[in-house]
Amino acid sequence: MPKLKSRKAAAKRFRRSGSGKIMRRKAFKNHLLQHKNAERRSRLSKAVVVSEEDAPNVELMLPYL
């Protein structure tokens, strides 16, 4: 059986955590940062777990993640 291809756009955005969950970055940390306070910018920097509803779709896009 042939190897499956990963969706490269998804491969750049998602990582697997040590416990096996899929992690993602938060939005709103790219520009217009001067009016966001330091606490908010720090919170946006942290990675979070992909929601349970979206995880199966990400798994299909990344068969070997």
N, C-alpha and C positions, 0 to 999 in steps of 0.2 A: 504494500500500500504506500502511496507517495506521501512525502512529508507535507504537512499543512503550512500555509503561509500565515504569518502574523500580520495584523493590520498595523502598519508602521506608525500611523498617527496615534494609535492607542498605545503602542509600545513605548512611545516617548512620554506618555502622560501617566502611566500607571506602573507601580512597583509592588512586589510581594513583600509583606512584612515577615518577621521571624516566625510568627505563629501561623502564617499562611493566608492572612487576609490581604485584600487588595487595597492599596493606599493611593491617595490622590492629593494633588495640591488644592489649595483654596483659591477662589476667584478674587478679583479686585486688588491685586498686589502688583500690577504692572506699571501704572502711571497715575498721575493726579494724587500723589502720596503726601503732598505738603499739608493738606488740610485734614489728613487722617492722623489721629494721635498715635503715640508710640505704642501704647498698649494694644490698640487695634491692629497696627502694622505687625506687631509681634505675633498676635493671635492668627493673623492671616498667613504667616510664614510657616506655620506648623502643618504637617501632613495629617490627613484624616482618613478614616476607613470609608470605602465606597459603601453606599447604602445597600441593604440586603436585596432590594428590588432591582438595582442596577448591576449587581455583581454577576449574575448569570450572563448578561450581555457582554460584559467585559471578558469573562472567561471564554466566550466564543470567539472574541476578537483576538485573544492571546492564548492559543492552544498550549504553548509550552512555558507559560509564565509560572 
